[in-house]
Amino acid sequence: MKKLIRNGQIVTAADTYVGDVLIENGVIAMIGASLQAEDAEIIDATGCYVFPGGVDPHTHLDMPFGGTVTRDDFESGTIAAAYGGTTTIIDFCLTAKGRPLSESVQTWHAKAAGKSAIDYGFHLMVSEINDDVLSELPQIIEQEGITSLKVFMAYKNVLQADDATLFKTLLAAKTHGALVMVHAENGDVIEHLTEVALAGGHTEPIYHALTRPAAAEGEATGRAAYLTELADSQLYVVHVTCAEAAWRIAEARKKGLNVFGETCPQYLVLDQSYLEKPDFEGAKYVWSPPLREKWNQDVLWDLLRNGQLQTIGSDQCSFDFKGQKELGLSDFTKIPNGGPMIEDRFAILYSEGVGKGRISIHQFVDIISTASAKLFGLFPKKGTIAIGSDADIVIFDPKSERVISAETHHMKVDYNAFEGMTVTGEPISVMIRGEFVIRDKQFVGKPGYGQYLRRARFEPLKRGAVNKS
């Protein structure tokens, strides 16, 4: 059935206007004033914003870590994402050294198939570069449409790759049209600091932050940027937490490099003091990189506002406090790293960003949706409201207030990192390809409706061109 959204305040990364949106066959067929369409279902959006669906470029669903598995899988995680206004996710496919890349990709397809309630794609982890990997990469990029490659600079002896692997990945990405993503922390330094802390009997959650200092993130970010310049390639730094890292990205961009940065809602509103909560409550806030001193939040907001950071990912990686986080009761290194963020990403950026005057409403749309769609080969199919684009639409009430709580969220995990926080603005109804997945704040979609997205290759800027978006 055709659908006609009437009288909403349509907002994209560039424009704001009151109008109607006609949806046919899952795509936006017409935008205008006082549209008419026979046999169309009429949806009144008076008093609401009509946003493009959120694109979350950073999730970990059904992911193994430290002897356990994330609490939220592709079913519960994507339902929660939809409640929060996100209609597309890109999840990280982990690979194993010595095994074909295609084997890992098929494992991730099996995790998502028949479960995802929203559309999804994959990033591919690269832990080694050899002849087998180099021969397989073009096929993965071409046939699977996986055009982003993840390299870890941390988690020594588990996930960490050396500088040669990162550099060779950057060279391969330049050749094949992929975007290299890095988890930027100096894993060698962190390992030493961790050994010193444990030898001194320091096992509490706060030492997770104290052994992963901001300087270690800043150093790794700068090193990755220099290697990107040397390779004349392209780089996307995930989950930027601190001034030291953000400034390295800004410096690289001022040189005209294709370097981009992502932060996360938790780093914009939470700080290092949360890891000091008594009775092991600090374990709820253990993820990597860790939360920083509060002053870093102002720097991150400033760089989002001036375009030096482009996107916000959830870094959804949920573990129950009971039974999972508690694995590290006597040793902070055994606390599973990660938190539940996927459902609240959209509302926190709007409430704390637009609502408090830190960013404009157009910047909100760009950061929450459009920039990720462009960087990861999904635009204009995703990330905007335009004729021919997928009808991924969020009808958003800017006046609604709610208190975030584990009692009311839709994730399986037993706590919420933003517990008790009041946010202004809430998704009321959410469509994916013209079909309601959330209607009047109720889930009406179905697991398995989400489609796998094969993404276009990354198109780098010419050297010397400074791109603020």
C-alpha positions, -999 to +999 in steps of 0.1 A: +000+000+000+011+035-007+017+057+023+015+095+026+032+113+055+015+147+058+024+179+075+057+169+091+087+191+095+110+173+071+147+176+081+178+165+061+214+174+065+208+204+043+172+214+045+142+219+068+106+224+055+070+214+062+058+190+035+044+157+026+062+125+016+047+099-007+060+063-004+055+037-030+071+003-033+094+010-004+110+041-018+102+078-016+082+086-047+074+123-042+080+152-018+059+183-019+031+203-004-006+191-002+002+159-021-027+137-031-026+100-038-054+076-043-055+045-020-027+058+001-026+053+039-025+088+055+000+093+083-004+126+101+030+140+113+018+174+125+041+187+152+067+161+145+101+160+127+104+137+098+140+124+099+159+099+077+164+067+096+196+065+117+226+048+103+247+032+131+282+025+118+295+006+148+278-024+164+288-058+179+258-082+180+262-119+189+299-113+193+322-136+213+346-118+238+366-131+267+349-165+270+314-152+267+290-137+241+272-104+239+238-105+255+220-089+225+220-107+192+207-096+158+171-100+168+170-082+202+197-057+192+180-046+160+146-044+176+161-021+202+178-001+175+145+004+157+129+017+189+157+042+191+153+055+155+180+035+138+171+017+106+205+005+094+235-009+113+269-020+102+282-048+124+318-060+128+327-094+114+356-109+133+381-131+115+406-156+126+443-159+116+449-187+092+413-190+082+396-178+050+379-144+052+349-159+035+344-183+063+340-155+088+317-136+065+294-166+062+294-170+100+282-134+103+255-140+076+243-169+096+241-148+128+219-122+111+198-143+087+162-145+098+168-123+129+176-087+119+145-064+120+164-036+102+188-034+073+224-043+080+259-046+065+293-058+077+328-044+083+356-070+080+383-073+106+418-078+092+443-094+117+470-104+092+481-095+057+495-123+036+492-136+001+460-155+009+443-125+025+454-102-004+441-126-030+407-130-012+401-093-004+390-082-039+364-110-040+350-100-006+348-064-016+332-071-049+308-099-042+299-092-006+300-054-009+321-052+023+340-021+017+354-013+051+383-031+069+389-030+106+424-031+122+429-033+160+459-015+174+451-028+209+443-061+227+478-074+224+481-112+217+443-114+210+432-089+183+462-065+179+478-062+145+513-047+141+521-015+121+532-035+090+497-051+089+480-018+093+502-002+066+497-031+041+459-029+048+460+008+040+477+001+007+453-027-002+423-005+007+436+023-016+439-002-045+405-018-040+384+011-028+379+003+008+379+024+040+403+013+068+389+016+103+412+015+134+407+009+170+434+033+180+451+025+213+488+016+219+483-020+229+520-026+239+519+003+264+486-008+277+499-043+283+528-030+303+507-007+324+482-035+331+510-058+343+523-031+366+487-025+380+480-062+387+515-067+402+506-039+426+473-056+436+451-031+418+422-051+404+392-027+406+373-015+375+388+020+377+422+005+367+407-004+334+408+033+326+440+041+344+459+015+324+445+028+291+454+065+293+443+091+268+479+095+257+479+059+245+448+066+223+462+099+211+496+083+201+480+055+182+456+078+164+485+100+153+505+070+142+476+056+122+472+091+105+509+092+096+507+057+081+476+068+061+495+097+047+525+075+038+502+051+021+481+079+005+451+060+016+420+066+038+413+061+075+383+061+098+391+062+136+363+045+156+351+055+191+372+086+197+370+094+234+394+122+242+411+155+231+444+138+224+429+116+197+404+141+183+431+167+178+452+142+159+423+137+135+417+174+131+454+179+123+454+152+097+423+167+081+438+202+080+466+186+059+439+174+034+442+137+044+412+114+040+410+108+078+376+107+095+365+103+131+336+087+150+326+092+186+299+076+207+271+088+230+287+074+261+318+096+256+296+127+252+277+123+285+295+099+308+330+102+324+357+083+341+342+087+376+315+061+367+342+034+369+347+043+406+312+034+416+312+011+447+302-025+450+317-034+416+291-012+399+320+005+380+322-027+359+291-017+341+311+011+325+341-009+314+346-007+276+375+002+254+387+029+250+376+038+285+356+068+297+377+099+301+378+129+324+347+150+320+365+180+303+370+159+272+333+160+265+335+197+255+363+190+230+343+162+214+312+184+211+332+212+196+348+189+170+314+174+161+301+210+156+330+221+134+330+189+113+363+174+124+344+144+138+318+132+114+298+104+129+284+088+161+283+051+165+268+032+194+297+007+198+269-016+210+285-045+228+262-056+257+271-079+286+249-085+316+262-071+349+252-103+366+271-133+354+291-116+326+307-084+339+311-103+372+337-125+355+361-098+365+352-095+402+388-102+412+406-089+381+395-059+359+412-075+329+386-102+329+356-078+328+340-082+293+345-049+275+314-032+262+281-016+270+245-014+258+241+018+236+222+010+204+188+020+216+197+055+230+222+068+205+196+088+185+178+104+214+210+113+233+225+131+203+193+150+197+186+158+234+221+167+244+231+181+210+202+199+194+182+203+226+211+221+244+223+241+214+256+223+209+248+213+173+222+224+147+194+201+137+210+197+102+243+186+119+223+162+140+209+145+108+244+144+092+260+129+123+233+104+131+227+093+095+239+110+064+277+111+070+278+074+078+257+065+047+282+085+026+314+072+041+302+035+040+288+034+005+250+036+013+241+071+001+216+081-013+198+048-008+202+054+029+209+086+050+185+111+035+149+119+025+150+123-012+131+110-042+143+075-050+158+069-016+147+040+006+117+051+027+136+047+060+119+074+081+116+084+117+086+104+129+101+121+159+083+141+187+107+168+198+086+176+229+083+141+244+103+135+276+114+101+290+138+088+316+162+061+303+160+029+323+167-008+320+131-013+332+118+001+300+145-004+274+142-032+248+176-047+249+181-081+267+209-068+289+202-063+326+213-027+330+214+006+311+246+027+310+224+059+310+201+048+338+181+078+351+190+102+324+162+124+311+161+130+274+139+153+254+127+140+220+116+105+211+110+084+180+072+078+177+071+057+146+098+042+124+097+029+089+121+007+070+117+007+032+081+020+037+070-005+062+064+003+099+088-014+123+078+008+152+043+024+152+031+046+180+060+034+201+051-003+196+071-029+177+051-040+147+079-053+125+093-088+124+127-104+128+141-113+094+126-082+076+160-066+075+180-069+043+217-074+039+233-043+022+261-046-003+279-013-002+296+008-028+334+013-028+349+042-009+357+072-031+385+092-016+389+130-019+417+143-039+447+152-018+446+188-006+408+190-005+395+196+030+362+178+036+342+189+067+315+164+062 
